[in-house]
Amino acid sequence: MSRISRSSRGYRSPVTDEPRETWPGQPFPLGASYDGLGTNFSVFSQVAESVTLCLIAEDGTEERVPLTEVDAHCWHEYVPGVGPGQRYGYRVEGPWDPANGLRCNSRKLLLDPYAKAVTGEVEWGQEVFGYDFDDPDQRNDLDSAGKVPVGVVHSPYFNWGDDRLLNTPLHETV
């Protein structure tokens, strides 16, 4: 991926009120891909009108990053400085039409289906359901944050320390 920003842009974090630079990123691979300098986030949605990446701090507050790049229904963004251990999820705005299987609801924090690591458990309650218990065709606008598992950015790099290859000849291996 080129680090030359063809449309580098920033936005002001509603949590910290500090500018955060983001880059277009790549649509593939899907999920969160850390490269040593930052993380590319990509998620597929054929029906979304907008997708927001939620970077979740230790205290549960969210820094929301709009995913503005869309290629082949993959919403993506590269966020410099985001690395291993960062918890995240997505919020999707789009059509609510249960009869046709469309249940987009930005009040629900969604787990990345391509997350390489996951943390947390479901705390079952009305908040985690997209519909109202009393009327399943009605959208439930209770926020699910803090009640559902989230993805964790994972590093593909591993420090082997002082370990070395054994260099055992093939005929001596089991």
Phi, psi and omega in degrees: 000134180287135177273354177286121187276107179283335176213048178302136181211166179230167172214163181263124181294127178292342180276310185258346184059021177256148179292141178235122179278139174228156179236163183303324181072195183231147179287336181230146002284157176290155181100197178256122182239109180274136182241011181101339180240338183183188184229134173267127178248133179213134179219145182266133169205122181276341185247351184297143172265333173202151178229135179239128173277131178248112175270121190256122179280168180304325182277003177092354178290152183249136167256118185262126181242113178291132175273109188259347180263134179224122176225125178052043180067012176259119178270128187212159179196145174255130181242103179299144176085349177273127185224194183306139180095344180292125177273145183204163174204183180233153170235133185239127174257136181178196185290144173246102181213077185305327181298334179250016176077014180258114184227048178292137181203107184289354176277354179256126176277121186257140175283136176293119180294346179252015180300136179275342176214147183225144175224152178099168179229161175283129171257098188297128178183176182304330183299328186275354180262141180282348182239163178278133180303322183283336180214093185302343177273351179268136178290138178260117184261019173286138181285133181267357181303137181086352182247355184229155176295156178228161177282159177229130177295132184243142178269131176280355183266144179223130179271111182280356178061232182270002179296143179225157175298143180285337182054040177282128178301145183305321183290347178261001180270159180267000000 
